[in-house]
Amino acid sequence: RVADPYALSPGLPNMSSGTLEPYFSVMAGVAIPFSQDATFQDGTLPTVVSKVDYQMKHSWGASAGVWFPTRNKLAGFDLGIELTGYVWYPDVACCRDFYNNDPATNRGTTTEISGVYVGPNFMIRYPMAISEAYPNGRWHPYVGIGVGAHQLAMKPGGFRGGTLRNAITDQRDTTIGFQGVGGIKVHLFKYVAAFAEAKYLYAHHNGLSTDRAGVSVPGDLGSHDGPFVNPYSSTINTILVHAGLSFHFDWKP
């Protein structure tokens, strides 16, 4: 008779049999952008506006991944990989002089921004409180690093520059983003866990935009030019704090 390769060995249960652990997570939280300098590229002055204040706002997202049975070969650590994606909204409020307001006329507008990040993370965890009921641990701390697509969509506030024929006024720019993540996950039940994690996200954009003089006209159904935007480059650094639920599965290849 062939022995069951997934049967528990004497002592504490482990994943040496080759069991993989796929999971799917949903999360929500807050994004905390750093203030950054904006360097304008169209010859308008001043060229640099220092410390643009991107607003702290809500964020939400999801991830899906798999943990691999490596702890017996890596001093108790498991390796994993996941695909994560989330959105956040780092608007710049009206009216920052020379960024989205003309101090000579005091005419300005909010710069509405939506951010999207999608990319893989390479993960490592240390399972804790291993038991027969929780062979992969009741809880575990984890860290990871990743690289992915970092996109910002920007437009003057209040549908400025919009028309019936130009209803989408967002100016989008996509670049490479780099991410570090760390958190802790605790199983509420065998297949359901709660987690909290913090992320640090870095990217540099050369194609961002804002209506720095506030000259885009209010949107309507007619025909007019706009929106008027000025291109600029900037480093974007963001701390994100998320909490959520994770659903885990048994997979025995």
Disulfide bonds with the S-S distance in Angstrom:
Cys94-Cys95 1.64
